[in-house]
Amino acid sequence: FYPYSPSVQACCRSFPRPLPRKPLRGNSSMALRKATAAPWSELSTRLQYLTEGKDIHTAGRRGLRHRTDGPPSAQAELRLFGARESEVRVVLYRDNHAWCPYCHKVWLQLEEKRVPYRVEKISMNCYGDKKRSFLQKTPRGLLPALELDSNFYVESSVIMQLIEEAFPERPLLPLQGSPQAKLASQSMSLERTLFGAWLNWLRGEESVRARRVFEDAMDETDRVLNSCDG
């Protein structure tokens, strides 16, 4: 989603370029790879040299952390959309590196509705321990999370409905109690089912059964979208 940092670009440029492809026979392809690919130890040394003195894990290094207005940046710490900072009612707790799909859809909703908000970056489990102050709010460390008028919420579907009710301008979801709201709720539940089936097939059970479950979820998603014009 974002361009690589200059240090990473420089590192990539320093890698040996692959030789032009030629027809290979027998074990010559293995010999070519051994002859042209730098060993991991050499690549590690180059990377350490190019990143010396730089904190490559700092949140926001690839985006505009201080962009309060204008085009969106998933690394921004505060978004105002012309409002005063004292008027901000929302704090979005999202993943540190901005790739969690559930955090992302809440972020997109806030941006599309132009709701002023602050961002607190929290590590995903795969990147390290979460802040103790965050775990005091949600012991399971669930992301995304949201504070609205000092009240704390988790679960992306719940959060999105709360945002719609608190900020009815530029509506993106139907009002609670309407026929459209029931369909929207079913569609959002289906989205979670689809994501779970895909993730299980990708990272868990690589089997014919897991693939069939994913394909069934895709077919049901397609059916629902066709029935309601997307």
Buried (B, 14 or more C-beta within 10 A) or exposed (E): EEEEBEBBEBBEEEEEEEEEEEEEEEEEEEEBEEEEEEEEEEBEEBBEEBBEEEEEEEBBBBBBBEBBEEEBBBBBBBBBBEBEEEEBBBBBBBBBBBEBEBBBBBBBBBBEBBBBBBBBBBBBEEEEEBBEEBEEBBEEBBBBBBBBEEEEBBBBBEBBBBBBEEBEEEEEBBEEEEEEBEBBBEBBEBBEBBEBBBEBBEEEEEEEEBEEBBEEBEEBBEEBEEEEEE
